Amino acid sequence: MAQAPYQPFLEVTPVGDATVVRFTRRTILDSQAIEAVGEHLLQLVSKGGRKFVLNFARVESLTSAMLGKLVTLYRRVEAAEGHLVFCKVDPFLMQIFKVCDVPQLIQIYGEEAEALEHV
């Protein structure tokens, strides 16, 4: 059986009534991989998910295309009356998020457990 295209990049785990998504790669640069990851994230919302924690512990940097996918995910979650938070964002990635005003849209927590309390 072939692996889904997003599987090498994401670990998706239900935790209570929330869904925790952990990125498994430092970067996602390939446009096909970005599309696959973005589509999978949107499918989680389409399947009824409403509370999401994205854990960036392993991520060093993002492309603008991947950042666009995250903003699209935020908008889709908000439209579904859900909640999306980020956690475990390293200092370099946080600077990228700040330049792009991500913290204005999405709450960012230090630890996954803290994020789960606020989702």
TINU-659453 format. One record per residue (C-alpha): x, y, z negated; residue in three letters; residue number from 1. Coordinates in nm, 3 decimals, decimal comma. Layout:
! residues N
<r px="X" py="Y" pz="Z" res="ala" n="NUM"/>
...
This chain:
! residues 119
<r px="0,000" py="0,000" pz="0,000" res="met" n="1"/>
<r px="0,141" py="0,342" pz="0,096" res="ala" n="2"/>
<r px="0,193" py="0,602" pz="-0,172" res="gln" n="3"/>
<r px="-0,014" py="0,916" pz="-0,157" res="ala" n="4"/>
<r px="0,202" py="1,202" pz="-0,023" res="pro" n="5"/>
<r px="0,184" py="1,398" pz="-0,350" res="tyr" n="6"/>
<r px="0,286" py="1,109" pz="-0,578" res="gln" n="7"/>
<r px="0,660" py="1,173" pz="-0,574" res="pro" n="8"/>
<r px="0,589" py="1,531" pz="-0,684" res="phe" n="9"/>
<r px="0,312" py="1,508" pz="-0,946" res="leu" n="10"/>
<r px="0,210" py="1,307" pz="-1,250" res="glu" n="11"/>
<r px="-0,158" py="1,353" pz="-1,329" res="val" n="12"/>
<r px="-0,275" py="1,251" pz="-1,677" res="thr" n="13"/>
<r px="-0,616" py="1,296" pz="-1,839" res="pro" n="14"/>
<r px="-0,587" py="1,423" pz="-2,197" res="val" n="15"/>
<r px="-0,927" py="1,446" pz="-2,361" res="gly" n="16"/>
<r px="-1,145" py="1,656" pz="-2,136" res="asp" n="17"/>
<r px="-0,843" py="1,823" pz="-1,973" res="ala" n="18"/>
<r px="-0,613" py="1,718" pz="-1,692" res="thr" n="19"/>
<r px="-0,238" py="1,762" pz="-1,737" res="val" n="20"/>
<r px="-0,038" py="1,789" pz="-1,417" res="val" n="21"/>
<r px="0,339" py="1,752" pz="-1,449" res="arg" n="22"/>
<r px="0,566" py="1,832" pz="-1,158" res="phe" n="23"/>
<r px="0,837" py="1,570" pz="-1,116" res="thr" n="24"/>
<r px="1,078" py="1,762" pz="-0,890" res="arg" n="25"/>
<r px="1,292" py="2,069" pz="-0,950" res="arg" n="26"/>
<r px="1,172" py="2,220" pz="-0,623" res="thr" n="27"/>
<r px="0,917" py="2,142" pz="-0,354" res="ile" n="28"/>
<r px="1,047" py="2,291" pz="-0,031" res="leu" n="29"/>
<r px="0,902" py="2,083" pz="0,251" res="asp" n="30"/>
<r px="0,589" py="2,240" pz="0,400" res="ser" n="31"/>
<r px="0,413" py="1,904" pz="0,437" res="gln" n="32"/>
<r px="0,482" py="1,823" pz="0,071" res="ala" n="33"/>
<r px="0,352" py="2,164" pz="-0,035" res="ile" n="34"/>
<r px="0,034" py="2,108" pz="0,165" res="glu" n="35"/>
<r px="-0,012" py="1,759" pz="0,016" res="ala" n="36"/>
<r px="0,043" py="1,883" pz="-0,341" res="val" n="37"/>
<r px="-0,190" py="2,178" pz="-0,287" res="gly" n="38"/>
<r px="-0,461" py="1,957" pz="-0,141" res="glu" n="39"/>
<r px="-0,434" py="1,708" pz="-0,426" res="his" n="40"/>
<r px="-0,463" py="1,983" pz="-0,686" res="leu" n="41"/>
<r px="-0,776" py="2,116" pz="-0,516" res="leu" n="42"/>
<r px="-0,921" py="1,765" pz="-0,500" res="gln" n="43"/>
<r px="-0,891" py="1,739" pz="-0,878" res="leu" n="44"/>
<r px="-1,124" py="2,038" pz="-0,904" res="val" n="45"/>
<r px="-1,357" py="1,901" pz="-0,635" res="ser" n="46"/>
<r px="-1,387" py="1,577" pz="-0,833" res="lys" n="47"/>
<r px="-1,523" py="1,765" pz="-1,132" res="gly" n="48"/>
<r px="-1,215" py="1,864" pz="-1,325" res="gly" n="49"/>
<r px="-1,258" py="2,193" pz="-1,511" res="arg" n="50"/>
<r px="-0,967" py="2,218" pz="-1,756" res="lys" n="51"/>
<r px="-0,612" py="2,203" pz="-1,625" res="phe" n="52"/>
<r px="-0,266" py="2,234" pz="-1,776" res="val" n="53"/>
<r px="0,020" py="2,258" pz="-1,526" res="leu" n="54"/>
<r px="0,348" py="2,159" pz="-1,689" res="asn" n="55"/>
<r px="0,653" py="2,311" pz="-1,517" res="phe" n="56"/>
<r px="0,917" py="2,155" pz="-1,746" res="ala" n="57"/>
<r px="1,108" py="2,001" pz="-1,454" res="arg" n="58"/>
<r px="1,062" py="2,290" pz="-1,209" res="val" n="59"/>
<r px="1,345" py="2,534" pz="-1,144" res="glu" n="60"/>
<r px="1,198" py="2,736" pz="-0,860" res="ser" n="61"/>
<r px="0,898" py="2,766" pz="-0,629" res="leu" n="62"/>
<r px="0,855" py="2,876" pz="-0,271" res="thr" n="63"/>
<r px="0,608" py="3,149" pz="-0,189" res="ser" n="64"/>
<r px="0,395" py="2,884" pz="-0,014" res="ala" n="65"/>
<r px="0,374" py="2,677" pz="-0,334" res="met" n="66"/>
<r px="0,297" py="2,989" pz="-0,535" res="leu" n="67"/>
<r px="0,012" py="3,055" pz="-0,292" res="gly" n="68"/>
<r px="-0,123" py="2,704" pz="-0,357" res="lys" n="69"/>
<r px="-0,120" py="2,772" pz="-0,731" res="leu" n="70"/>
<r px="-0,312" py="3,097" pz="-0,687" res="val" n="71"/>
<r px="-0,564" py="2,916" pz="-0,467" res="thr" n="72"/>
<r px="-0,599" py="2,651" pz="-0,738" res="leu" n="73"/>
<r px="-0,656" py="2,923" pz="-0,999" res="tyr" n="74"/>
<r px="-0,931" py="3,079" pz="-0,788" res="arg" n="75"/>
<r px="-1,098" py="2,742" pz="-0,728" res="arg" n="76"/>
<r px="-1,088" py="2,653" pz="-1,099" res="val" n="77"/>
<r px="-1,229" py="2,994" pz="-1,192" res="glu" n="78"/>
<r px="-1,507" py="2,958" pz="-0,932" res="ala" n="79"/>
<r px="-1,596" py="2,623" pz="-1,093" res="ala" n="80"/>
<r px="-1,612" py="2,798" pz="-1,433" res="glu" n="81"/>
<r px="-1,307" py="2,609" pz="-1,549" res="gly" n="82"/>
<r px="-0,976" py="2,710" pz="-1,704" res="his" n="83"/>
<r px="-0,617" py="2,677" pz="-1,584" res="leu" n="84"/>
<r px="-0,307" py="2,735" pz="-1,795" res="val" n="85"/>
<r px="0,066" py="2,680" pz="-1,739" res="phe" n="86"/>
<r px="0,330" py="2,557" pz="-1,982" res="cys" n="87"/>
<r px="0,699" py="2,478" pz="-2,012" res="lys" n="88"/>
<r px="0,805" py="2,749" pz="-1,765" res="val" n="89"/>
<r px="1,181" py="2,803" pz="-1,767" res="asp" n="90"/>
<r px="1,321" py="3,160" pz="-1,777" res="pro" n="91"/>
<r px="1,412" py="3,180" pz="-1,407" res="phe" n="92"/>
<r px="1,073" py="3,055" pz="-1,296" res="leu" n="93"/>
<r px="0,908" py="3,292" pz="-1,544" res="met" n="94"/>
<r px="1,083" py="3,582" pz="-1,371" res="gln" n="95"/>
<r px="0,935" py="3,470" pz="-1,038" res="ile" n="96"/>
<r px="0,592" py="3,448" pz="-1,200" res="phe" n="97"/>
<r px="0,631" py="3,795" pz="-1,354" res="lys" n="98"/>
<r px="0,734" py="3,954" pz="-1,024" res="val" n="99"/>
<r px="0,422" py="3,802" pz="-0,867" res="cys" n="100"/>
<r px="0,198" py="3,905" pz="-1,161" res="asp" n="101"/>
<r px="0,104" py="3,544" pz="-1,236" res="val" n="102"/>
<r px="0,083" py="3,606" pz="-1,614" res="pro" n="103"/>
<r px="-0,189" py="3,864" pz="-1,539" res="gln" n="104"/>
<r px="-0,405" py="3,578" pz="-1,401" res="leu" n="105"/>
<r px="-0,292" py="3,263" pz="-1,576" res="ile" n="106"/>
<r px="-0,195" py="3,218" pz="-1,941" res="gln" n="107"/>
<r px="0,149" py="3,064" pz="-1,990" res="ile" n="108"/>
<r px="0,236" py="2,867" pz="-2,305" res="tyr" n="109"/>
<r px="0,566" py="2,738" pz="-2,433" res="gly" n="110"/>
<r px="0,459" py="2,383" pz="-2,511" res="glu" n="111"/>
<r px="0,211" py="2,140" pz="-2,357" res="glu" n="112"/>
<r px="0,034" py="2,080" pz="-2,688" res="ala" n="113"/>
<r px="-0,020" py="2,454" pz="-2,730" res="glu" n="114"/>
<r px="-0,152" py="2,482" pz="-2,373" res="ala" n="115"/>
<r px="-0,396" py="2,196" pz="-2,439" res="leu" n="116"/>
<r px="-0,530" py="2,382" pz="-2,743" res="glu" n="117"/>
<r px="-0,609" py="2,685" pz="-2,526" res="his" n="118"/>
<r px="-0,740" py="2,527" pz="-2,207" res="val" n="119"/>
